Amino acid sequence: MSFPTWEPLRMVVVSMVVILTVSLMIGVAGCGSPEASSATTTEGAATPTSSTAQAALSSTMSVSTATSSSAAPAGEIGATVSVASKNGGYPTNNVPDWSQIESVLAFRNAEYGDSAIFVCLANYEVTADSLSEYWELPPPAAGQGWVELVLTRTLADTNEPPLVPGRYDFNTPQGMAELTGAAKILVENGTGIQFVTGGGDDYVEVTSVDDTLISGTFHVGDNWSEISGSFSAPVK
């Protein structure tokens, strides 16, 4: 008795298994697509965050730059002054407000062997067209004051030596070095608060100077008073 062969049936079963396996593989691959899309979306979301941080940093830098440059723009008239004093001549009532400097003046005085510039930084309006007029100014009133810096260049056998950029030393007497300086705070009733120098790092750093403008920074102090700041003053 002959039996029917199972070979055709076996081939059909194998074909169905192959088809089912392929379908399952395609389905698994399709399930991975959203993860790839999600990863792409996450990466894309990180970009705006990074851009926002960079924009914030740029904004901060811009603000810092604007703040720094507004104090004393290069080539423009202006000054910043900080004063602290427990000197007995410094007022305890109607203390001058140094946060706003209203007048920035400089006057040149030269002769054979040395030249000097007097720099006046006042918290109120001061008007003088010459050094002689400056010396005749009335004293500050209550709440008013000015800082005076005197910068001297001593150069033997030279007529009216021009002032030059550099560090003017406040701890060396005039004539004992080429570039020297002196400073005081003038307050109400004409009280002049002088500095006891001889120690510390007291100076005016002149960054630029010509016949029309002088600019620089300064720091002078003793056990009772201290001044610091920057200036850019027209020279008369």
Stockholm file with secondary structure:
# STOCKHOLM 1.0

chainA/1-236         MSFPTWEPLRMVVVSMVVILTVSLMIGVAGCGSPEASSATTTEGAATPTSSTAQAALSSTMSVSTATSSSAAPAGEIGATVSVASKNGGYPTNNVPDWSQIESVLAFRNAEYGDSAIFVCLANYEVTADSLSEYWELPPPAAGQGWVELVLTRTLADTNEPPLVPGRYDFNTPQGMAELTGAAKILVENGTGIQFVTGGGDDYVEVTSVDDTLISGTFHVGDNWSEISGSFSAPVK
#=GR chainA/1-236 SS CCCCCCHHHHHHHHHHHHHHHHHHHHHHHHHHHHHHHHHHHHHHHHHHHHHHHHHHHHHHHHHHHHHHHHHSCTTSCEEEEEEEECCTTSCSSSCCCCSSCCEEEEEEEEEEEEEEEEEEEESSCCCCSSHHHHHTCCCCCTTCCEEEEEEEEEEEEEESCCCCSEEEESSSCTTSSSEEEEEEEECGGGCEEECCCSSSCCEEEEEEECSSEEEEEEEEECSSEEEEEEEEEEBC
#=GC SS_cons         CCCCCCHHHHHHHHHHHHHHHHHHHHHHHHHHHHHHHHHHHHHHHHHHHHHHHHHHHHHHHHHHHHHHHHHSCTTSCEEEEEEEECCTTSCSSSCCCCSSCCEEEEEEEEEEEEEEEEEEEESSCCCCSSHHHHHTCCCCCTTCCEEEEEEEEEEEEEESCCCCSEEEESSSCTTSSSEEEEEEEECGGGCEEECCCSSSCCEEEEEEECSSEEEEEEEEECSSEEEEEEEEEEBC
//
